[in-house]
Amino acid sequence: MRPTNILYAQHIGWHFKKHWQVQGKRVHRETGAIAELLRYNLDIKSAKKVVNPSPARQDVHIIGPVVETVVENDSHQKWHNETCRNYSDSNVLLGGLAQAQVLTNTIEIRRFPRQIENAIENQQIPSAVDRRIRNAILDSHVFHALQTKLPKTKLVDRPAFNIPRTYGIASERCNRLLVNKLLFEIEKLAGQSVTSRRRLLDNVTLNTSLTRKKDLVNFAITTDKMITSISPLGAISDKVEGTIPDLFPMESTISIPKKHIYTGENYYSLRTEITSTHPQTVITYCKKGATNLHRSVLTPSQFESRTMLTAFAAAISRAKHLYGITTGTLQTPVVVQSVQTDGRTFHFGIFQLNTFDISSNVQNYWFHRNCFDLFLECGMKAGRPYLEGYNREIFCILNSFYHNI
């Protein structure tokens, strides 16, 4: 339609709006006033900044999910000039169980002590408990309501391909739910006479250090769950024979990273004045898809080495807490049971600390079996939950560990 006078009368608001859009883009002519003011050294400020000055920004320390980066230099309060081999929850020994044996001067025995073996064979678990354990597995792996975005998965043949992210139950939450339900069933079977002598603790921090030849090795481990007892576990009376493997020419500390920032002091989270301070069983969780230093999937031997070193750290930190930082053979050995799981695979072991000196002729003992699978498959099929290959022996072993004295 042509812009006639009648159109302007009908659309006068629209006309002025478009008119000012065009006129607003006009460029002002340079009058030379700014150059004249600068010649007299006068500051020029925008009128908007004078009327509405911008407030000065201040750094605010937020307590919460924001993690501050720690500068690792000599200004750090825990900086040491001497380097230390630091083993923590994120480290895995590449040599596996053989490297852990040499590092801790320990003999491996592929069985449990006779007392535990007899307790496992003589157990009679009611069918109602088996049914509740099956439901606990389904609750922790399938039915739990909190669904989060799971970590990225990669294909070995196509590492650059981005697989769509899926939602599900996080590995850490799944492990915690499953272990709590298993311990709850064990406590109901044990009765008050046994449970009154036990305490369950979460996220217990352990820190200890020792010298391996010329290297200082520090163990900083956090156990996800610890069962403590009023009285310590008795020394194992079984006859033990075995040898420590030879890693030559590799050193036992080769895959443990060196750091200048560490805490060389011994730290045990519980005081000696309170009851139930003796570590009976330590339980740790292993994330699904955990990798080693070369980003490859953990081997069974590497998985077992984490179980053993957790028990070793708990035993030696407790021994130093009781007897002080000394060297030599212990008059009363410290025995700690250890369990590790990723929600499906379980590994059980019992560690007996006989000596502080890991270079002496007296060796420590590590009793364990191969890893067990709690089930073969668990999930949803055709819209219905299913559980296949349930293994009740795992509950029997965990129940024997809880009742061990």
KEPA-964710 format. One record per residue (C-alpha): y, x, z; residue in one letter. Coordinates in steps of 0.001 Angstrom, whole numbers, plus 500000, padded with zeros to 6 digits. Layout:
YXZA;...
//
This chain:
500000500000500000M;503492501267499130R;505804502115502062P;508350499328501535T;510954498037504003N;508664495196505024I;505925497743505928L;508366499715508043Y;509380496549509890A;505770495685510635Q;504757499246511598H;507928500654513119I;506087502189516064G;503584503880513820W;506403505140511550H;508337506837514365F;505142508308515772K;504287509966512469K;507906510979511998H;508057512884515267W;504688514529514555Q;506255516059511461V;509568516922513099Q;507855518433516130G;506354521173513992K;509726522541512919R;510300526199513812V;513460527043515637H;515727529559514019R;516162532969515636E;519698533096517066T;519548536648518417G;520095535530522028A;516843537110523276I;517685540455521733A;521169540325523247E;519776539656526735L;517209542421526461L;519987544825525521R;521521544231528950Y;518095544688530680N;517854541064531744L;514460539424532402D;513541536409530316I;511307533736531815K;509966530468530490S;511497527349532013A;508024525885532628K;506979528917534697K;510139528686536794V;509706524983537523V;505906525095537951N;504941528590539113P;501201529345538957S;499664529997542421P;498185533420543114A;494374533488542926R;492522534576546036Q;488920535759546193D;486811533397548290V;483538534543549889H;480984531818549112I;477939531508551362I;475170529962549334G;473342530501546050P;475808533130544806V;474197536535545419V;476511539486545746E;475554542626543889T;474797545558546176V;476226548867545049V;473531551512545502E;475522554638546279N;476281556815549299D;478727554196550657S;475800551909551559H;475088551780555297Q;471345552394554731K;471821555301552318W;469684558397552936H;469908561736551204N;466123562015551255E;464333559735548801T;461600557406549970C;458728555651548198R;459471551973548869N;456606549468548585Y;457728545833548788S;456527542353547781D;457543542948544147S;455485546140543733N;451912546450542494V;449797549589542524L;448762550401538962L;445610552118540172G;444537548978541997G;442258549060544997L;441197552698544467A;444818553846544705Q;445343551730547825A;442278553326549443Q;443578556837548894V;447084555870550007L;445878554393553309T;442789556600553887N;440474553564553867T;436798552991553142I;435901549891551131E;432993547663552223I;432108544859549772R;431102542350552421R;432425540714555542F;431426541830559036P;428150540424560294R;429912538044562705Q;431920536436559876I;428924536271557544E;426873534408560153N;429726531994560856A;430048531151557156I;426327530501556751E;426047528288559846N;428996526036559055Q;428480522350558360Q;431582520735556887I;431618516890557010P;431872515042553717S;435093513367554872A;436733516808555193V;435556517721551695D;437112514547550371R;440434515290552104R;440447518825550710I;439941517494547188R;442864515140547730N;444937518043549067A;444286520019545893I;445361517074543731L;448430516453545892D;449657520042545611S;448849520529541903H;449359517072540353V;450845514356542572F;453770516161544239H;457005514354543361A;459367517331543085L;459191518558539478Q;461252521584538456T;461676523539535261K;458838526063535100L;459315529704534046P;459207530666530404K;455833531361528836T;455294533844526033K;452620534210523406L;451095537658523117V;450770537410519329D;454259535926518895R;456514537384521621P;459751536295519903A;458733532630519667F;460481530387522217N;458046527890523680I;459736524691524950P;460230524696528717R;458106522277530689T;458570520599534055Y;456040520764536841G;455395521870540425I;456717525352541188A;454083527961542016S;455539528830545424E;455760525184546496R;452243524492545239C;450831527410547254N;452694526405550389R;451558522774550199L;447936523737549590L;447722526304552399V;449451523991554885N;447002521178554121K;443993523504554442L;445211524834557793L;445866521268558959F;442250520326558277E;441030523477560043I;443107522704563132E;441660519205563314K;438143520638563241L;438924523381565761A;440279521181568528G;442863521892571182Q;440830524632572890S;441270526879569836V;444624525709568448T;446315526270571820S;445585529990571409R;447019530165567871R;450536530023566456R;451618529512562827L;454690531411561644L;456448531364558270D;458158534240556442N;457422537026558926V;459102540330558049T;457232543614558528L;458651547088558039N;457003550422558708T;456899553906557250S;454515556842557135L;454310560287555562T;451837560975552779R;451756564738552197K;455397565446551289K;456358561865550409D;457850559373552835L;456403555909552111V;458087552771553439N;456375549366553541F;458787546400553565A;456677543234553300I;457320539575554099T;454209537527554811T;454526533903553704D;452490532716556677K;451064534455559718M;448566533183562270I;449015534857565651T;446708534791568641S;446981535242572394I;444321537977572342S;443799540594569599P;440766540625567358L;437947542786568633G;436905545994566900A;434175545661564286I;430897547071565546S;429100547235562178D;427927550610560928K;430135551625558026V;429341554148555331E;431430554898552286G;433619557388550496T;437212557427549360I;437628557630545554P;439111560679543882D;442279560060541849L;442824563634540688F;445086564531538919P;447019561343539826M;448819561052543148E;448349557933545257S;452125557305545359T;452810557737541638I;453537554068540837S;455678553379543943I;459392553669543046P;461709556099544824K;464875554842546503K;467704556255548601H;468369552930550358I;465685552031552894Y;465043551375556563T;462828554034558073G;462450552260561423E;459397550315562445N;460037546561562693Y;457687543863563974Y;459146540369564167S;457629539375567531L;458424540769570965R;455722541966573343T;457032539803576214E;455986536508574616I;452469535140574185T;450568534895570905S;452063538039569386T;448862539590568065H;448504539224564278P;445257537413563547Q;445588536436559864T;448345537113557329V;448617534880554250I;450600535800551149T;451278533945547910Y;451048535484544477C;453117533875541732K;451303532641538666K;451707535110535827G;452725537979538124A;452970541292536282T;452776544966537143N;455094547847536265L;454142547634532576H;454677543827532502R;451027543128531919S;448972540551533814V;447509541719537127L;443946542937537045T;441496541811539769P;441702545269541355S;445512545141541491Q;445340541649542964F;442968542882545689E;445169545907546448S;448087543612547391R;445863541828549914T;444790545103551480M;448271546662551717L;449662543521553359T;446996543763556059A;447627547506556403F;451378546990556861A;450773544301559494A;448255546464561365A;450286549663561426I;453569547923562326S;451807546158565198R;450165549391566372A;453497551228566396K;455059548269568151H;452459548495570930L;451893552240571276Y;455097553697569838G;455581555845566755I;452800558357567279T;450123560110565290T;446422560470565839G;443438558207566373T;443848554849568105L;441828554268571249Q;441702550548570469T;441610549755566728P;443925547065565376V;442117544438563254V;444010542087560910V;442615539479558524Q;444349538991555186S;444353536165552621V;446090536030549246Q;446215533129546818T;447990531944543697D;447039528304544238G;443643528629542577R;442236532128543191T;441677533247546796F;440974536749548080H;439845537376551676F;439643540663553554G;439584542204557037I;441355545492557747F;440646547722560738Q;443215550413561520L;441563553345563282N;444183556072562924T;447900556593562288F;447241559820560404D;446282558952556823I;445323562573556137S;442736562937558926S;438952562781558715N;438914559427560534V;439085556592558005Q;440200552990558203N;437939550111557153Y;438492547341554597W;435901544529554510F;436251542082551624H;434481540171548880R;435376539495545282N;437970536835544497C;436965533155544681F;438232530273542562D;438963527096544509L;438389525021541365F;437917525438537633L;440360522852536272E;442845520484537861C;445369518259536107G;445793515067534131M;443458513985531330K;444018510773529380A;446475509635532040G;444039510126534912R;443852512972537467P;440751515126537441Y;439339518027539484L;436389520067538229E;434412522895539797G;435524522482543428Y;434284525398545593N;433848524491549257R;432988528082550290E;436685529000550370I;437341526475553134F;434339527799555061C;435665531375554898I;439177530341555920L;437752528295558783N;435699531307559957S;438793533507559856F;440716530993561982Y;437955530806564623H;437343534573564706N;438105536244568035I;
//
